[in-house]
Amino acid sequence: MKNQIIVFFVSALMMGATMTSKSSAAMTRVKFTDFFVGETYQVGPGMKPEFNLSESIQALHGNTVEILGFMDGILPRDGMHFMLIREPTALCPFHTSSFDWAAFMPVFLSNSTEYIDGPIRIVGRLDVGQKTDEMGLVSYVRIYDASIARAQ
Amino acid sequence: MTSVWLALSYLRARPLLNGLTALAVALGISIVVATTTLSKAARQSASETAGGYQLLLAAKGSQIQAVLSTLFFAEAPTGNIPIEIYEQVHADQGVTLAVPFNFGDSFKSHLIVGTTPDYLHLIRRNRRSSQQTLLKGRWPEHAFEASLGAAVARATGLTIGDTFTAAHGFVELPEDLSDHHKAQPYTVVGLLEETRAPTDRAIFTTLDTSWRIHGQFHDASSDAHDHEGRQITAVLIEGRGYADVARLNALMAQRMDVQPIFPGRTATQVLGYLQRGQSLVTSIAWLAALIACLGIMISLFAAAVERRRQIATLRAIGASRATVLGVMAIEGLFIAGLGAVIGVAFGRLMAVAIAWQLEQSNGYLLTIGQAGLAEISAIAVAMALGLLAGFIPALLALREDVAKGLAAMT
């Protein structure tokens, strides 16, 4: 009887603990500054610089990565993808003709989200290479099957 | 099984004390449940109202004010913008829906909103339904025709064919002050179905109604396409995709007379303010629940002292420490569990009552969702606390010497 109660109590505590802690499986943390080598700043309309994806980011293609950033304000109705931006600026990429190509990245989620204020942590499968993505934009780096959490 | 039976009979022996302790737990849990349920409902309603690839164009000023005004009909607008902005975005290839808004008048504190039939498409998209029968009667076609939101129709008793006169602005003026728009009564031509959204609280009319009222529409018989000088308060647009919304946002951000706003982001900011208050209330409620569990502990500790002889006898006839421990733990578990279940029920009742009261007084509509994980975990946490509250006095009681306990007979 005593053992049963103790087992119940300990398992209840453990359930509580696993509910609050986040899974800490091995993954690589990447940063926006890791994406490219060389110039990434576009100074005017049509003045896109030559892009060189870094070797380290290309090596991570298909791997599960973690990245911190902010959410851009433009969200589709289903909340399944958004633009991750490096700085919490009121402006998002494409707002001006001059912007940093290494400051934003499309994120495709596995579960719907609402807009989240403040820094967020994205974990998902990294996809590297130039293509027109599912948001209809040309992107060089993106994340699929992503999960989203508030970064503390 | 014997321990459970013993625990229950102990509980039955002190119905008032245990009942009161359970009630204390119930009150604490009910506040936790009521606040979380209400805030969930508020979040739900906000995300349904401000969702999609949307961009709001309004006069410069507070973004929160613009969103509360245009999407929630709960504030005065930030100002006026020229009609050409609406015409520009309406003609844009990347815009799938452009809904203009024109605020200014009210009837019995219900806002009169000038807009176009596109507003109906917006409601349909917000409700994620293709249902076409959203409107009984028809949408206003001419100035001073009106369609009523469901809550307005219910509150005023107006129906198709009735007429009413509006007051200028957002405050209802006393009878002898409110003769400003007496001359032009509105005619009800349509009734909207209930949407459980801000739509229910408003009256809809055509854009030119308020131009006529405010003299911007100088000559009704002149060329209808002459929009010079006409103004609206906001345009809500929905884009085809990310790139179109970003492009329009960039375009509008350069203008001096209008600002682009992402409604979803602003709604989140508003909810963020509310959340700070809510988390304070919730933590106080949890503190109350914790104090209630402390009450369980005190009650069980008193019981243990009282039962010193019984415990000693039980142990003398061969009951293990575990049995004694188990009995008291089950008592704690039972009191907390009963309290928590009553608390969840009472808390949800409280949330429904508050939502009903809000709807009656302000017309704010909150739909209380189904009970879910939050309620179950509230019960689980309360029961864990109850178990703990039973354990501690039991451990203390077991430290007593059996012989001393038996000798304590008088």
Interface residues (C-beta under 8 A of the other chain):
Chain A: M1 K2 N3 I5 F8 F9 A12 L13 G16 G73 I74 L75 P76 R77 G79 M83 L91 C92 P93 F94 H95 T96 E114 Y115 I116 D117 M135 G136 L137
Chain B: S3 R43 S47 G51 G52 Y53 L55 R125 R128 G241 Y242 A243 V245 A246 R247 N249 A250 A253 F262 G264 R265 A267 T268 Q269 G272 S320 R321 A322 T323 L325 G326 A329 A380 V381 A384 L387 L388 F391
